[in-house]
Amino acid sequence: MLNIGSLVLGLIAWILPVVNLMRDEKHDHKNWVVLSIMSISACAISLCFQIFNSYYLVKIEDWTALLDTMGAVVFVAAVLLVITILLNAITLIVYRDRTAK
């Protein structure tokens, strides 16, 4: 269940800034910060779920599962973090001038 939760939260972390960027120009953009914080929070919780899953595998001493999956988990976690940061940085760049006016 932790892997499914991590996947769903990772997708949410990517979808929120994309939705934020694709909103109509005529809308008021006051809540873009809230959506960015939610995106970063979803990313953090997703990564936390992966840490919990790794801890669970250590606790039950399933060393083969750890050896088989850790390389992919590290790669996917890094990709999730980098893309989430990039999407939220783009959102910041786009909306900081619009809300300042």
Secondary structure, DSSP 8 states (H G I E B T S, - for coil): -HHHHHHHHHHHHHHHHHHHHHS-TTS--TTHHHHHHHHHHHHHHHHHHHHHHHHHHHHTT-HHHHHHHHHHHHHHHHHHHHHHHHHHHHHHHHHHHHHH-
